[in-house]
Amino acid sequence: MIIEAANRTKGVSEYYFSRKLQEIEAMNRSGEKVINLGIGSPDMAPASKVVEKLVQGAENPDNHAYQSYKGIPELREAFAAWYEKYYHVALDPVTEIQPLAGSKEGILLLSLAFLNRGDKVLVPNPGYPTYSSATLLAEAEIIPFDLKENNGWRPDFEALEAMDLNGVKMMWVNYPNMPTGACADMALYKRLVEFGQKHRILICNDNPYSFILNEEQLSILSVEGARTCCVELNSLSKAHNMAGWRIGMIAGDKEVIANVLKVKSNMDSGMFRPMQLAAAEALTLDAAWYEQLNAEYRKRKALAGEIFDTLGAKYDPGSRGMFLWGKIGSEWGNGEKLSDDILQKARVFITPGFIFGSNGDRYIRISLCAKQDVLKKALERIKRALNAEGLK
């Protein structure tokens, strides 16, 4: 390498799952295939009419040109109707919604649109690692705030108010929470809006899990005055089984959306029109679609609970989202040690909680994106390994 990498890359390492998948691939080549219960990539298919819409669109020769950076009107209007129906939030599809290449893109776009070097960002611990990496790529400073089990994995506002908030420009929140599965209520969202308004902080609510094992869909934008200080990200990846399609959105005040578009329009050339048409179709799915999806996830969650019971990990049976989060017993050194032992001796990968922050050190996480027979097989392997060698 004849030139030095940019300073903004020096605080960012390769994504943990990227490195772990390489290790798992090497193990697969050398012996029994690893059962991966790590990444939350839905394994079920999108609705058939959504796929049909994609095919029909791709067969139309007029649909293969560059598209608008703002997304086609049909998709923006479908997002607006979806928010009105399920979240009871009225959004202007022209000015208050921006389609994205997955909500993960929105995390970086928001960071690039609003953060200057030296600005500060409140990032949850534990929390989605991309909040931290996007902050660093924008050359801003991460200010962790604690989420703890004894507080329901919610922000401690007394602790937040006691912090030095000078220079804090953004705050990331995520409910139903990943990785813990904790839920918000309107009281929490109102408190967050008050906090954002008081301190002039942009509250960024990441909301892709609101349909998974969750009967009530909530949006922070439904709070009066929220658009003065809040934006919300959402996605078709989880509740519509469309993770690989990379279709998401950001909603909020028109000035926020306009600034996000400034960045986005300099980074891509619009989403493939047939995908946008199919996404609009997905957003018309009725409640029966979500119920049949959740019926399967409930069965998987019960099996994941059996795995945790076998390992002596404690978990909340009322948690939401597509993961189960468990606290390990004192007999284990930490979650990473347990995860590595199970990987090596049972050929099952369970995510260690430390990757989400230091408050996750004694936790592990199982993805529900594995078929029931796969979860049963993982349980058998773990039981066999425990009986044969012990994994302490």
VENLIN-V658037 format. One record per residue. N is the residue number from 0. RES is the residue in one letter. NEAR is the number of other ideal C-beta (glycine too) atoms within 12 Angstrom. Layout:
n	res	near
N	RES	NEAR
N	RES	NEAR
This chain:
n	res	near
0	M	4
1	I	4
2	I	5
3	E	8
4	A	11
5	A	12
6	N	12
7	R	20
8	T	14
9	K	13
10	G	19
11	V	23
12	S	15
13	E	13
14	Y	19
15	Y	28
16	F	26
17	S	18
18	R	15
19	K	27
20	L	22
21	Q	16
22	E	22
23	I	30
24	E	16
25	A	15
26	M	24
27	N	18
28	R	12
29	S	13
30	G	11
31	E	19
32	K	19
33	V	33
34	I	31
35	N	33
36	L	46
37	G	36
38	I	30
39	G	34
40	S	24
41	P	32
42	D	27
43	M	28
44	A	19
45	P	33
46	A	28
47	S	17
48	K	22
49	V	32
50	V	24
51	E	18
52	K	33
53	L	30
54	V	19
55	Q	17
56	G	29
57	A	20
58	E	14
59	N	16
60	P	10
61	D	12
62	N	25
63	H	15
64	A	14
65	Y	14
66	Q	26
67	S	23
68	Y	26
69	K	33
70	G	39
71	I	31
72	P	20
73	E	31
74	L	40
75	R	35
76	E	28
77	A	34
78	F	44
79	A	32
80	A	22
81	W	38
82	Y	34
83	E	23
84	K	21
85	Y	29
86	Y	30
87	H	17
88	V	34
89	A	19
90	L	36
91	D	22
92	P	30
93	V	19
94	T	21
95	E	33
96	I	44
97	Q	47
98	P	50
99	L	46
100	A	33
101	G	33
102	S	42
103	K	30
104	E	31
105	G	45
106	I	41
107	L	34
108	L	40
109	L	46
110	S	40
111	L	30
112	A	35
113	F	36
114	L	34
115	N	18
116	R	18
117	G	15
118	D	27
119	K	30
120	V	40
121	L	41
122	V	38
123	P	44
124	N	32
125	P	42
126	G	41
127	Y	40
128	P	34
129	T	35
130	Y	42
131	S	34
132	S	31
133	A	38
134	T	41
135	L	29
136	L	27
137	A	32
138	E	24
139	A	33
140	E	26
141	I	32
142	I	29
143	P	29
144	F	37
145	D	28
146	L	41
147	K	24
148	E	25
149	N	12
150	N	20
151	G	22
152	W	40
153	R	31
154	P	37
155	D	24
156	F	26
157	E	14
158	A	20
159	L	31
160	E	17
161	A	11
162	M	23
163	D	13
164	L	24
165	N	14
166	G	21
167	V	34
168	K	32
169	M	41
170	M	43
171	W	51
172	V	44
173	N	45
174	Y	42
175	P	39
176	N	42
177	M	48
178	P	45
179	T	42
180	G	41
181	A	35
182	C	32
183	A	40
184	D	20
185	M	23
186	A	17
187	L	31
188	Y	34
189	K	23
190	R	26
191	L	43
192	V	34
193	E	25
194	F	34
195	G	37
196	Q	21
197	K	20
198	H	26
199	R	18
200	I	35
201	L	41
202	I	49
203	C	48
204	N	47
205	D	46
206	N	49
207	P	42
208	Y	40
209	S	40
210	F	38
211	I	42
212	L	35
213	N	33
214	E	18
215	E	20
216	Q	33
217	L	35
218	S	37
219	I	46
220	L	42
221	S	31
222	V	32
223	E	17
224	G	20
225	A	36
226	R	32
227	T	23
228	C	34
229	C	41
230	V	49
231	E	51
232	L	49
233	N	47
234	S	43
235	L	41
236	S	38
237	K	43
238	A	41
239	H	37
240	N	34
241	M	34
242	A	28
243	G	18
244	W	34
245	R	24
246	I	44
247	G	40
248	M	49
249	I	50
250	A	46
251	G	42
252	D	27
253	K	22
254	E	19
255	V	35
256	I	39
257	A	23
258	N	24
259	V	42
260	L	34
261	K	20
262	V	28
263	K	32
264	S	22
265	N	13
266	M	19
267	D	23
268	S	15
269	G	26
270	M	37
271	F	28
272	R	31
273	P	32
274	M	36
275	Q	39
276	L	38
277	A	37
278	A	45
279	A	36
280	E	33
281	A	39
282	L	43
283	T	25
284	L	32
285	D	16
286	A	16
287	A	11
288	W	27
289	Y	30
290	E	19
291	Q	19
292	L	33
293	N	28
294	A	18
295	E	28
296	Y	40
297	R	26
298	K	22
299	R	37
300	K	36
301	A	24
302	L	31
303	A	44
304	G	28
305	E	26
306	I	40
307	F	36
308	D	22
309	T	31
310	L	38
311	G	21
312	A	34
313	K	21
314	Y	32
315	D	27
316	P	19
317	G	20
318	S	38
319	R	40
320	G	42
321	M	44
322	F	45
323	L	47
324	W	46
325	G	41
326	K	32
327	I	34
328	G	22
329	S	13
330	E	17
331	W	29
332	G	19
333	N	24
334	G	36
335	E	27
336	K	24
337	L	44
338	S	43
339	D	26
340	D	30
341	I	43
342	L	35
343	Q	23
344	K	27
345	A	35
346	R	27
347	V	44
348	F	39
349	I	50
350	T	40
351	P	38
352	G	43
353	F	28
354	I	37
355	F	38
356	G	32
357	S	21
358	N	31
359	G	40
360	D	24
361	R	31
362	Y	44
363	I	48
364	R	44
365	I	51
366	S	41
367	L	42
368	C	34
369	A	38
370	K	21
371	Q	24
372	D	15
373	V	27
374	L	36
375	K	24
376	K	25
377	A	38
378	L	33
379	E	22
380	R	31
381	I	41
382	K	23
383	R	21
384	A	26
385	L	25
386	N	14
387	A	12
388	E	15
389	G	15
390	L	31
391	K	18
